[in-house]
């Protein structure tokens, strides 16, 4: 659970770092309550998470599970592209720099399968050029590492809400015709 993650200050933002289990806060402590309680995300939507960094992947997976999402995690872009062909995902969160296939290739494969599926790129190597290129190719947002838990939650709420509105709009148009 996220009780193994402890807040730390980085660039005046609240981020999370791994705390060895021996030092993890006990159940009911403030850190455990912050990490797991009070989140507004409630549906069990399926998220594809692709990140080659084990620590980052584990953090993102545990955070999204704490938000009430079901997460299918893979270790590189090629596995992510294969998973997109095997299952239906509601959302894709992918690292930008990965072996075998990068996040831009995962983005393209995801949008080819479902143009409305939200895709969020996560990167430690973000540049303005990369962000512009990703948005032009259909990325819904870009998240910089180290990931701030509150920003992750808000971003997920925003992209999920946008997809929900697209579906409702499409449904209402179909009914009115």
C-alpha positions in Angstrom: 0.0 0.0 0.0 1.0 3.6 -0.3 1.9 3.7 3.4 5.4 2.7 2.2 5.6 6.1 0.5 6.6 9.1 2.5 6.1 12.7 1.5 9.3 14.7 0.8 9.8 18.3 -0.4 11.0 18.8 -4.0 11.0 22.1 -5.7 8.4 23.3 -3.1 6.0 20.5 -4.2 4.8 17.5 -2.2 6.3 14.4 -3.8 6.6 10.9 -2.6 9.6 8.7 -2.1 10.0 5.0 -1.1 10.5 4.3 2.6 11.9 0.9 3.4 9.2 -1.3 5.0 10.9 -1.2 8.4 10.4 2.6 8.4 7.0 2.8 6.8 4.3 4.6 8.8 1.9 2.4 10.8 -1.7 2.0 9.8 -3.7 5.0 10.9 -0.8 7.4 10.7 -1.1 10.7 8.9 1.0 9.5 5.9 -1.1 6.4 5.4 -4.3 8.4 5.7 -3.1 11.0 3.1 -2.1 8.3 0.7 -5.3 6.2 0.7 -8.2 8.2 1.9 -10.4 10.9 0.6 -9.8 10.4 -3.2 -12.7 11.2 -5.4 -11.9 8.6 -8.1 -14.4 5.8 -7.5 -14.9 3.6 -10.6 -12.8 0.5 -11.4 -11.6 1.6 -14.8 -8.7 -0.3 -16.3 -5.4 1.6 -16.8 -2.5 0.4 -18.9 0.7 1.6 -17.1 4.0 1.3 -19.0 7.3 2.3 -17.3 10.7 0.6 -17.5 11.8 2.0 -14.1 10.6 -0.4 -11.4 10.4 2.2 -8.7 8.4 4.6 -10.7 6.1 1.9 -12.1 5.4 0.5 -8.5 4.7 4.0 -7.2 2.3 4.9 -10.1 0.6 1.5 -9.8 0.0 1.8 -6.1 -1.1 5.4 -6.4 -3.7 4.6 -9.1 -4.9 1.6 -7.2 -5.4 3.8 -4.2 -7.5 6.1 -6.4 -9.8 3.1 -7.2 -8.4 2.2 -10.6 -7.5 -1.3 -11.8 -3.9 -1.2 -13.2 -2.2 -3.5 -15.7 1.5 -2.6 -15.5 4.1 -3.6 -18.1 7.9 -3.0 -18.3 8.4 -1.5 -21.8 6.7 0.0 -24.8 6.5 -3.3 -26.8 4.6 -5.0 -24.0 2.3 -2.0 -23.8 1.6 -2.2 -27.5 0.9 -5.9 -27.3 -1.4 -5.4 -24.3 -3.4 -2.8 -26.2 -4.1 -5.5 -28.8 -5.2 -8.0 -26.2 -7.4 -6.0 -23.8 -9.6 -2.9 -23.7 -8.2 -0.2 -21.5 -9.9 3.0 -20.4 -6.7 5.0 -20.0 -3.0 4.7 -20.8 -0.2 6.1 -18.7 3.2 5.6 -20.3 6.8 6.7 -19.7 8.3 8.5 -22.7 11.8 6.9 -22.7 11.6 3.1 -22.7 13.4 0.2 -24.4 11.9 -1.6 -27.5 9.3 1.0 -28.1 9.0 4.5 -26.6 6.0 6.4 -25.2 5.3 8.1 -28.5 4.9 4.7 -30.2 2.6 3.6 -27.4 0.6 6.8 -27.9 0.2 6.1 -31.6 -0.9 2.5 -31.0 -3.4 3.5 -28.4 -4.9 6.3 -30.5 -5.1 3.9 -33.5 -7.1 1.4 -31.4 -9.3 4.0 -29.7 -8.9 7.7 -30.7 -10.9 8.8 -27.6 -8.8 6.8 -25.1 -6.9 9.2 -22.9 -3.1 8.9 -23.0 -0.8 10.5 -20.4 3.0 10.6 -21.0 5.3 10.6 -17.9 8.8 11.8 -18.4 11.9 12.9 -16.5 13.3 14.2 -19.8 10.5 16.6 -20.8 11.2 19.5 -23.1 8.8 22.0 -24.7 9.4 20.4 -28.1 8.6 16.9 -26.7 5.4 18.3 -25.1 4.2 20.0 -28.3 5.0 16.9 -30.4 3.1 14.6 -28.0 0.1 16.9 -27.9 0.0 17.1 -31.7 -0.1 13.3 -31.8 -3.0 13.1 -29.4 -1.5 12.9 -25.9 -4.0 14.3 -23.3 -1.3 15.5 -20.9 2.3 15.1 -19.9 3.4 14.5 -16.3 7.0 15.3 -15.2 9.0 13.1 -12.8 9.2 13.1 -9.9 5.4 12.7 -9.9 3.5 14.7 -7.4 0.6 12.6 -6.0 -1.9 15.5 -5.9 -1.1 16.5 -9.5 -1.5 12.8 -10.6 -4.9 12.6 -9.0 -6.1 15.9 -10.6 -4.7 14.9 -14.0 -6.5 11.5 -13.9 -9.8 13.1 -12.9 -9.5 15.7 -15.7 -8.7 13.2 -18.5 -11.3 10.7 -17.3 -13.9 13.4 -17.1 -13.1 14.5 -20.6 -13.6 11.0 -21.9 -16.9 10.7 -20.0 -18.1 13.9 -21.7 -17.1 12.7 -25.1 -19.1 9.5 -24.6 -22.1 11.3 -23.3 -21.9 13.8 -26.2 -21.7 10.9 -28.8 -24.7 9.1 -27.1 -26.8 12.3 -27.1 -26.0 13.0 -30.8 -27.0 9.4 -31.7 -30.3 9.7 -29.8 -31.2 13.0 -31.4 -30.8 11.6 -34.9 
